[in-house]
Amino acid sequence: MSTPARPQAAAGQTPSGSFHLRLLATSDIHAAILPYDYAGDRADSGYGLACIASLVDAARADAPGACLLVDNGDFLQGSPLSDLHDPASGTPNPVIAAMNRLGYDAANLGNHEFNFGLPTLRAAVEQAAFPVLSANTLTRRGATPGEDETLLRPTTIVTRTVTGAAGKTRTLNVGLIGLLPPQITLWDRFHLGGEVTARDMVETAAHHVQALRAQGADIVILLAHTGIDTGPAGPDMENAALTLARLPGVDAIVAGHSHEIFPHADAPRGEDEADHLAGTLSGTPAVLPGYRGSHLGQIDLELSVGDGGWSVTRHHARLVPVTPATPADPAITDTIGPCHTATLARMHAPLGATDRPIHSYLSLYRSDLPVLLVAEAKRRAVRLALTGTPLAGLPVLAATAPFNTGGRAGPRAYTDIPAGNLTLRNAADLQPFPNSLCALRLTGAEVKDWLERANSCFHRITPGNADQPLWNNVFPGHAADTIAGLSYRIDLSAPPRYDESGRPAPGNIGPGRIRDLAHDGRPVAPADDFIVAVNNYRAFGGGPYPVLPDDRLVHASRTPVRDLLADFFRDGGHHEIVTEPAWRFLPMPETSVLIWSGPGLREHPADMAAHDLTDFGLSPDGFLCLRMPLDTAPCESAT
């Protein structure tokens, strides 16, 4: 049963006796300031904060009243422009410089703000001309949220003059609360150590809503870096937007983190609490504005004031998309122009050459070269780190996920490196996150469970049926680890063992999907002992993977995996890669599946032929639809 929503109003209309506030919101910008593809080294379109700035200018210009511009986190990390910026250089952080120029009123921290460590975060925040909030990121946990000591200010009150009928004006105090997933203490434990802890978002918000009201806030808006999970509510939820929106005293919510969009113009009005037609979560006006500057969130609030204070009487929530025709604001491009030029110079640093193309068009569906390259770079680094230690004799594996596999980023978001010279931009393309190297000690049983989690991303396939969708879109591509150093087969006729959050799937019984698991030609036994190279995100339970006891972590480095891969290329390690696949699908006679990839795959006909792929043309959103037979299912790279 859906929660009753507040009445909606047409955008830009203010009934007599009411006042108007327009809330503009971004989230998950991930340092995509310019519409520029650094991996492809080319100008691009359809995303970026510089394009969002043009939408903001238009939205401010046609607003019938006051405006407020906020960001909902994950702004500092995610592109070479930010990830290669050196805080010690003395140059301004390019993301903060762009946000200052655009005139943000407040921002909230997201989980990726911690990827570079606390000193880098503090240095960036100090440059911000707007308050940066986080109510549940703590330096000391008190008995109650009111007694917590927070890393940054938890809340702020922004004052606006709002105009009503006949030009009547009133002062409106808007309370803002910043929230993020408490899992930051796991995902970036290596950076945060014992300096930072976190509190449950719902518990924190419940306190601060009332505290802001007591401090004089007329309305309260949550900046909640959290997605929409329609499952049961519980403590320390990662995606708690629906539960947060139910809290008394919350007038609107900006969600994020999941990179989804809400409300979706084409979505039907559902029976759950995420009502796209009404633009509400649990009856509260809400937006979730995609990522990389794909959309600008806009909530128009119509407010009335009486003896009981201010209240929202009507609302209109929508997303304004950035399109290929949306221009980049010259004020933003000029602001970060020098940093963009410096980034390009660094990205062009030579690393050697490759005699074969490297692309990710099929990395979700086969044991693929881009994944194996990163895996081998990690294995080499861990072997070197363990030299001379008691663990040196154990076999070293590497768990590595594919990146740049389309998804919400669109049909051009694939790695496609031609044979020829390699540069740092290619390493950054293959390893786009600033994760550092770690190593875990796992048993054979734990390694098999890891692979069951990785391969729950595929739908269950019925033998003998044609054209069944293979990939389950609730899983991001980077959830599907390959473990290099092993060989195994995947039985798609078996049900998945886990869901996208790592929870046991309904009917989680039977032997699972992993068959013929072997190391050096010998079956892996449950008690076998392995070292598994991973990144710090995986080491501490990121994605559908378990949080392991501390004693399983046997190596932790601050060196980014991207830098290890660059060294691997410089040393020619990529020339020694064995293309024998780590895994294959178990053959299923007279059975085929549907897969989606980028249209650039058509430029690699040998790979299409190797898997007997049938080209069904492009989908409405530009992805290439293909039939893949599972009769033999070679699933190895043709290159």
C-alpha positions in Angstrom: 0.0 0.0 0.0 1.5 3.3 -1.0 1.8 6.2 1.4 -0.5 9.1 0.6 1.4 11.8 -1.2 1.1 15.5 -0.8 -0.9 17.2 -3.6 1.1 18.1 -6.7 1.3 21.5 -8.4 2.2 22.4 -11.9 5.8 23.6 -12.2 6.1 27.3 -11.9 2.6 28.0 -10.6 2.0 29.5 -7.1 -1.6 29.6 -5.9 -2.8 32.6 -4.0 -1.8 32.6 -0.4 1.2 30.3 -0.8 4.9 30.8 -1.2 7.3 29.0 -3.5 10.8 27.4 -3.0 12.6 25.6 -5.9 15.1 23.0 -4.7 17.7 22.1 -7.3 19.9 19.0 -6.7 22.7 17.0 -8.1 24.2 13.7 -6.8 27.0 11.3 -7.7 28.7 13.8 -10.0 31.9 11.7 -9.6 34.1 14.6 -10.7 32.5 14.5 -14.2 32.8 18.3 -14.6 33.4 18.5 -18.3 31.6 16.4 -20.9 35.0 14.8 -21.8 35.9 11.1 -22.1 39.3 10.9 -20.6 39.6 7.2 -21.4 38.8 7.8 -25.0 40.7 11.1 -25.1 37.8 12.9 -26.8 35.1 15.5 -26.2 31.8 14.0 -25.3 28.2 15.2 -24.6 25.2 14.3 -22.5 26.6 14.6 -19.0 28.8 16.7 -16.7 28.5 19.5 -14.2 29.4 22.1 -16.8 26.2 21.1 -18.7 24.2 20.9 -15.4 25.3 24.5 -14.9 23.4 25.5 -18.0 20.3 23.8 -16.7 20.7 25.4 -13.3 20.9 28.9 -14.9 17.6 28.2 -16.8 15.9 26.8 -13.7 16.9 29.8 -11.6 15.8 32.2 -14.3 12.2 30.7 -14.6 11.7 30.0 -10.9 8.6 31.8 -9.6 10.4 32.3 -6.2 13.6 31.5 -4.3 16.0 28.7 -5.3 18.3 26.5 -3.4 21.1 24.4 -5.0 22.5 21.4 -3.2 24.7 18.4 -3.9 24.2 15.0 -2.4 27.6 13.5 -2.4 30.2 11.5 -4.3 31.5 14.6 -6.0 35.2 14.5 -5.3 36.1 11.1 -6.9 35.5 9.4 -10.2 37.4 10.9 -13.1 41.1 11.5 -13.8 40.5 15.2 -13.3 40.0 14.6 -9.6 41.8 11.3 -9.1 45.1 12.5 -10.4 44.9 15.9 -8.7 47.7 16.4 -6.2 46.5 18.3 -3.1 50.1 19.2 -2.4 50.5 21.0 -5.7 48.9 24.1 -4.3 46.3 24.3 -7.1 42.6 24.4 -6.1 40.6 21.1 -6.2 38.9 21.3 -9.6 35.6 19.9 -8.4 35.3 22.3 -5.5 36.4 25.2 -7.8 33.6 24.3 -10.2 31.0 24.0 -7.4 32.0 27.3 -6.0 31.6 28.9 -9.4 28.2 27.4 -9.8 27.1 28.8 -6.4 26.0 25.7 -4.4 24.3 26.5 -1.1 25.3 23.2 0.6 26.7 19.7 -0.1 26.6 16.4 1.6 29.4 13.8 1.8 29.0 10.5 -0.1 31.0 7.3 0.6 33.5 8.0 -2.2 34.6 11.2 -0.6 36.8 9.1 1.7 38.6 7.2 -1.1 41.7 9.4 -0.8 41.9 9.6 3.0 40.9 12.2 5.5 43.7 14.7 4.9 42.7 15.0 1.2 39.0 15.3 2.2 39.7 18.0 4.7 41.8 20.0 2.3 39.1 19.9 -0.3 36.3 20.8 2.2 38.3 23.8 3.4 38.2 25.3 -0.1 34.4 25.1 -0.4 32.5 28.3 -0.3 29.4 26.4 0.9 28.8 24.2 4.0 29.6 20.5 3.5 27.5 18.3 5.8 27.6 14.8 7.3 25.5 14.2 10.4 26.3 10.5 10.9 30.1 10.5 10.2 31.6 10.7 13.7 34.9 11.3 15.3 33.4 10.3 18.7 30.1 8.4 19.2 28.0 9.6 22.0 25.2 7.9 23.9 22.7 9.6 21.6 23.0 11.4 18.2 22.8 14.7 20.1 26.0 13.8 22.0 28.0 12.7 18.9 31.1 14.6 17.7 31.0 14.7 13.9 33.7 15.0 11.3 32.0 17.9 9.6 29.0 20.0 10.6 25.9 17.8 10.7 23.3 20.3 9.6 22.9 23.9 8.4 20.0 26.4 8.1 19.9 28.3 4.9 17.7 31.4 4.8 15.7 32.5 1.8 13.2 35.3 1.1 10.1 33.7 -0.4 7.4 35.6 -2.3 3.7 35.0 -2.2 0.6 36.5 -3.6 0.6 40.3 -4.4 4.4 40.3 -3.9 4.2 39.6 -0.2 7.6 38.3 1.1 8.5 36.2 4.1 11.8 34.8 5.5 12.0 31.0 5.2 14.6 29.0 7.2 15.5 25.8 5.4 17.1 23.1 7.5 19.4 20.7 5.7 20.8 17.4 7.1 23.6 15.4 5.5 23.6 11.6 5.7 25.6 8.7 4.1 25.7 4.9 4.4 27.4 3.8 7.6 29.2 1.2 5.6 31.9 3.7 4.9 33.7 2.4 8.0 34.0 -1.0 6.1 34.5 0.2 2.6 37.2 2.7 3.4 38.4 1.2 6.7 42.0 1.3 5.5 41.8 5.1 5.1 39.6 5.8 8.1 41.1 3.4 10.7 40.0 4.3 14.1 39.5 8.0 13.4 36.0 7.8 12.1 32.9 5.8 12.9 29.3 6.1 11.7 25.8 6.0 13.1 22.6 4.6 11.5 21.1 7.2 9.1 17.5 6.9 10.3 18.4 7.2 14.0 20.6 10.2 13.2 18.0 11.9 11.0 15.2 11.5 13.6 17.2 13.4 16.1 18.4 16.2 13.8 15.0 16.8 12.3 13.7 17.8 15.7 16.9 19.6 16.7 16.7 21.8 13.5 13.1 22.6 14.2 14.1 23.7 17.7 16.8 25.9 16.2 14.3 27.7 14.0 14.1 25.7 10.8 10.7 26.2 9.1 11.1 23.2 6.8 13.6 20.3 6.8 15.2 18.7 3.8 17.3 15.5 3.9 20.4 15.3 1.7 20.7 11.5 2.0 23.4 9.7 0.0 21.3 6.5 -0.1 19.3 4.7 -2.6 15.8 3.2 -2.7 15.5 -0.3 -1.3 11.9 -1.7 -1.2 12.9 -4.6 1.0 12.4 -4.8 4.8 13.8 -2.0 6.8 16.6 -2.7 9.4 19.4 -1.1 11.3 22.4 0.4 9.4 20.7 0.1 6.0 22.8 1.1 3.0 19.8 2.2 1.0 17.4 3.7 3.4 15.6 6.5 1.4 12.1 5.1 1.9 12.6 4.7 5.6 14.1 8.2 6.0 11.2 9.7 4.0 8.7 8.3 6.5 10.2 10.3 9.4 7.9 12.9 10.9 9.0 16.5 10.1 10.8 15.7 6.8 9.5 17.9 4.0 11.6 16.7 1.1 14.5 14.3 0.4 17.3 14.2 -2.1 18.5 10.6 -2.5 21.5 9.2 -4.3 24.3 6.6 -4.2 22.6 4.0 -6.4 23.0 6.0 -9.6 19.4 5.4 -10.5 16.9 8.1 -11.5 13.7 9.1 -9.6 11.1 10.0 -10.6 11.3 8.3 -13.9 9.0 9.9 -16.5 8.2 6.5 -18.1 7.6 4.5 -15.0 4.1 3.5 -14.1 2.6 4.6 -10.8 3.3 1.6 -8.6 1.8 0.2 -5.5 5.0 0.5 -3.5 6.2 3.6 -1.7 8.4 4.8 -4.6 5.7 6.6 -6.6 7.2 7.9 -9.8 4.0 9.7 -11.0 3.6 11.6 -7.7 7.4 12.1 -7.3 7.3 10.9 -3.7 9.1 8.4 -1.5 6.8 7.3 1.3 4.6 10.2 0.5 7.5 12.8 0.7 8.6 14.8 -2.3 11.9 13.3 -3.6 14.4 13.2 -6.4 17.3 10.9 -7.2 19.2 12.6 -10.0 21.3 9.8 -11.7 25.0 10.3 -11.8 27.9 12.0 -13.6 25.7 15.0 -14.1 23.1 13.1 -16.2 20.1 14.9 -14.6 19.3 17.9 -12.5 16.8 17.2 -9.8 14.1 19.8 -9.3 11.5 20.0 -6.5 9.1 22.9 -6.5 7.6 23.3 -3.0 4.5 25.4 -2.4 4.3 26.4 1.2 1.8 28.0 3.5 2.3 29.5 6.9 -0.1 29.7 9.8 -0.3 29.5 13.5 1.3 26.1 13.4 4.2 27.3 11.3 5.2 26.4 7.7 3.9 23.4 5.8 4.2 22.0 2.3 0.8 22.1 0.6 1.7 21.1 -2.9 4.8 20.0 -4.8 6.1 19.1 -8.2 9.2 16.8 -8.4 11.0 16.0 -11.7 14.3 15.4 -13.3 15.7 17.6 -16.1 18.0 15.5 -18.3 21.3 16.6 -19.8 21.0 15.9 -23.5 23.7 15.9 -26.3 22.4 19.4 -27.1 22.9 20.8 -23.6 25.8 23.3 -23.8 28.6 23.4 -21.3 28.7 26.6 -19.3 31.8 28.6 -20.3 32.1 29.9 -16.8 32.7 26.3 -15.5 34.9 25.2 -18.4 37.1 28.3 -18.0 37.4 27.7 -14.2 38.8 24.2 -14.6 40.6 24.7 -17.9 44.2 24.7 -16.5 43.5 21.6 -14.4 41.9 19.8 -17.5 45.0 20.6 -19.5 47.3 19.3 -16.8 45.2 16.1 -16.5 45.5 15.4 -20.2 49.3 15.8 -20.0 49.5 13.2 -17.3 47.1 10.9 -19.1 49.4 10.9 -22.1 52.4 9.5 -20.2 53.7 6.5 -22.2 53.6 3.0 -20.6 54.7 0.7 -23.5 52.7 -1.0 -26.2 50.2 -3.8 -26.8 50.1 -6.1 -29.8 46.5 -6.9 -29.4 43.3 -4.9 -28.8 41.9 -4.7 -25.3 38.2 -4.2 -25.0 35.4 -4.8 -22.4 32.4 -5.3 -24.7 32.1 -9.0 -23.6 33.7 -8.8 -20.2 30.4 -9.6 -18.4 30.0 -12.8 -20.4 33.5 -14.4 -20.7 36.8 -14.7 -18.9 38.3 -11.6 -20.5 41.6 -9.9 -21.1 40.9 -6.5 -19.4 40.0 -8.4 -16.2 43.0 -10.7 -16.4 45.4 -7.9 -16.9 44.4 -6.2 -13.7 44.3 -9.5 -11.9 47.8 -10.4 -12.9 49.2 -7.0 -11.9 47.7 -7.5 -8.5 49.0 -11.1 -8.2 52.5 -10.0 -9.1 52.4 -7.2 -6.5 51.1 -9.5 -3.7 53.7 -12.2 -4.5 56.4 -9.6 -4.2 55.0 -8.2 -0.9 54.9 -11.7 0.7 58.4 -12.6 -0.4 60.3 -13.8 2.7 57.3 -14.2 4.9 55.7 -17.4 6.2 52.9 -16.9 3.6 55.3 -16.9 0.6 54.6 -20.5 -0.3 50.8 -20.2 -0.6 49.2 -20.0 -4.0 48.3 -16.4 -4.9 45.0 -15.8 -6.7 43.3 -12.5 -7.6 39.6 -11.5 -7.5 38.9 -8.8 -10.0 35.7 -7.3 -11.5 35.1 -5.9 -14.9 34.7 -2.1 -15.3 33.3 0.0 -18.1 30.6 -2.5 -19.1 27.8 -0.1 -20.2 24.9 -0.3 -17.7 23.6 3.1 -16.5 26.6 4.8 -18.0 25.3 4.0 -21.5 26.3 2.2 -24.7 29.6 4.1 -25.1 30.9 3.3 -21.6 33.2 0.5 -22.6 37.0 0.1 -22.7 38.2 -0.1 -26.3 42.0 0.1 -26.6 43.5 -0.6 -30.0 46.7 -2.4 -30.6 49.6 0.1 -30.3 51.0 2.4 -27.7 49.7 2.4 -24.1 49.5 5.4 -21.9 48.4 6.2 -18.4 44.9 6.9 -19.7 44.6 3.2 -20.7 45.5 2.1 -17.2 43.0 4.5 -15.7 40.4 3.2 -18.1 41.0 -0.4 -17.0 41.1 0.5 -13.3 38.9 3.6 -13.0 38.6 3.6 -9.1 41.4 4.8 -6.8 41.2 1.5 -4.8 44.4 0.2 -3.2 45.8 -3.3 -3.0 45.0 -5.7 -0.3 45.3 -9.5 0.2 43.1 -12.0 2.1 43.8 -15.5 3.3 40.8 -17.7 2.3 40.0 -21.4 2.4 38.9 -23.3 -0.6 35.3 -23.2 0.7 35.4 -19.5 1.0 36.8 -19.1 -2.5 33.9 -21.1 -3.8 31.4 -19.1 -1.9 33.1 -15.9 -3.3 32.5 -17.2 -6.8 28.9 -18.1 -6.0 28.3 -14.5 -5.0 30.1 -13.2 -8.2 28.0 -15.4 -10.5 24.6 -14.8 -8.9 24.5 -11.9 -11.4 23.2 -14.2 -14.1 19.6 -15.1 -14.5 18.7 -18.8 -14.2 18.6 -20.3 -17.6 16.2 -23.0 -18.7 17.9 -25.7 -20.8 16.4 -26.0 -24.3 14.9 -22.5 -24.4 16.0 -19.8 -26.8 16.8 -16.1 -26.3 16.7 -15.9 -22.5 18.1 -12.7 -20.9 21.4 -13.6 -19.2 22.4 -10.6 -17.1 20.3 -9.6 -14.1 20.2 -5.8 -14.3 19.9 -5.3 -10.5 23.6 -6.2 -10.3 26.2 -3.7 -11.3 28.9 -5.0 -13.6 31.6 -4.4 -11.0 29.9 -7.0 -8.7 31.0 -9.9 -10.9 34.5 -11.0 -9.9 36.7 -13.4 -11.8 39.2 -15.2 -9.6 42.4 -15.5 -11.7 44.7 -18.5 -10.9 41.8 -21.0 -10.8 39.7 -22.7 -13.5 36.0 -23.3 -13.1 32.7 -23.7 -15.0 29.4 -21.9 -14.3 26.1 -23.9 -14.4 23.5 -21.4 -15.5 20.7 -23.9 -15.0 21.3 -23.7 -11.2 19.6 -21.0 -9.2 21.7 -18.1 -7.9 22.8 -18.4 -4.3 22.7 -14.7 -3.4 21.0 -11.4 -4.3 22.6 -8.2 -5.3 23.3 -7.2 -1.7 24.9 -10.6 -0.8 21.8 -11.9 1.0 20.9 -15.5 0.5 18.5 -15.8 -2.4 15.1 -17.5 -1.9 15.5 -21.2 -2.2 19.3 -21.0 -1.5 19.8 -24.7 -1.6 21.7 -27.2 -3.7 25.3 -27.3 -4.8 25.4 -23.8 -6.4 26.6 -22.8 -9.8 30.3 -23.3 -9.6 31.5 -26.6 -11.1 34.9 -28.2 -11.6 36.7 -25.7 -9.4 40.5 -26.4 -9.7 43.9 -25.0 -9.1 46.8 -26.2 -11.2 44.7 -29.0 -12.5 43.7 -30.3 -9.0 40.2 -30.0 -7.6 40.0 -27.3 -4.9 39.2 -28.9 -1.5 37.2 -26.9 1.2 40.2 -26.8 3.5 42.7 -25.6 0.9 44.6 -22.4 1.7 44.9 -19.5 -0.7 46.0 -15.9 -0.7 43.6 -13.8 -2.8 44.7 -10.3 -4.0 41.8 -7.9 -3.9 41.2 -4.1 -3.7 40.4 -2.4 -0.4 36.7 -2.1 -1.3 36.4 -5.9 -1.6 38.7 -6.6 1.3 36.2 -4.9 3.7 33.0 -6.3 2.3 32.1 -4.1 -0.6 29.4 -5.3 -3.0 27.7 -8.7 -2.4 30.8 -10.0 -0.6 31.3 -10.9 3.1 32.9 -8.8 5.8 35.7 -11.2 7.0 37.5 -11.3 10.3 40.4 -8.9 10.7 42.9 -11.8 10.8 42.1 -12.7 7.2 43.7 -9.5 5.9 47.3 -10.4 5.4 48.5 -7.4 3.3 47.3 -3.8 2.9 49.0 -1.2 0.7 48.2 2.4 0.0 49.4 2.0 -3.6 46.4 2.4 -6.0 45.8 -0.7 -8.2 45.9 1.7 -11.1 49.5 2.5 -10.4 50.4 -1.2 -10.1 48.8 -1.8 -13.5 50.8 1.1 -15.0 54.0 -0.5 -13.6 52.9 -3.8 -15.0 52.6 -2.3 -18.5 55.9 -0.5 -18.2 57.6 -3.8 -17.3 56.0 -5.7 -20.2 54.0 -8.0 -17.9 51.0 -7.8 -20.2 53.0 -9.6 -22.9 53.2 -12.7 -20.7 49.5 -13.0 -20.0 48.2 -16.5 -20.8 44.8 -16.2 -22.6 43.5 -19.5 -21.3 40.2 -18.5 -19.7 39.7 -18.7 -15.9 36.1 -19.8 -16.4 33.5 -21.0 -19.0 29.8 -21.5 -19.0 28.8 -25.1 -18.7 27.5 -26.1 -22.2 23.7 -26.3 -22.6 22.6 -27.9 -25.9 19.9 -26.1 -27.9 19.9 -23.2 -25.5 20.7 -19.5 -26.2 20.7 -16.3 -24.2 20.4 -12.6 -25.0 23.2 -10.3 -24.1 23.7 -6.5 -24.5 26.9 -4.7 -25.3 28.1 -1.5 -26.9 27.8 -1.0 -30.7 31.6 -0.8 -30.8 31.7 -4.6 -30.6 30.9 -4.6 -34.3 34.4 -3.4 -34.9 35.7 -6.7 -33.4 34.2 -9.3 -35.8 36.6 -12.0 -34.6 35.2 -11.8 -31.1 31.7 -12.0 -32.4 32.5 -15.0 -34.5 34.3 -16.8 -31.7 31.1 -16.8 -29.7 28.8 -17.3 -32.7 27.0 -14.1 -31.8 23.9 -13.0 -33.8 23.5 -9.2 -34.1 19.8 -8.2 -33.5 20.5 -4.5 -33.8 20.3 -1.6 -31.4 17.9 -1.2 -28.5 16.1 2.1 -28.1 18.8 3.3 -25.7 21.6 2.4 -28.1 22.9 -1.0 -26.8 23.7 -3.8 -29.1 21.4 -6.8 -28.6 23.0 -10.2 -29.4 22.1 -13.8 -29.2 24.7 -16.1 -27.7 24.3 -19.9 -28.0 25.3 -22.0 -25.0 25.9 -25.2 -26.9 29.6 -25.0 -26.6 30.0 -21.6 -24.7 33.8 -21.1 -25.2 33.7 -17.8 -23.4 37.3 -16.8 -23.9 38.8 -13.8 -25.6 39.5 -14.1 -29.3 42.3 -11.6 -28.8 
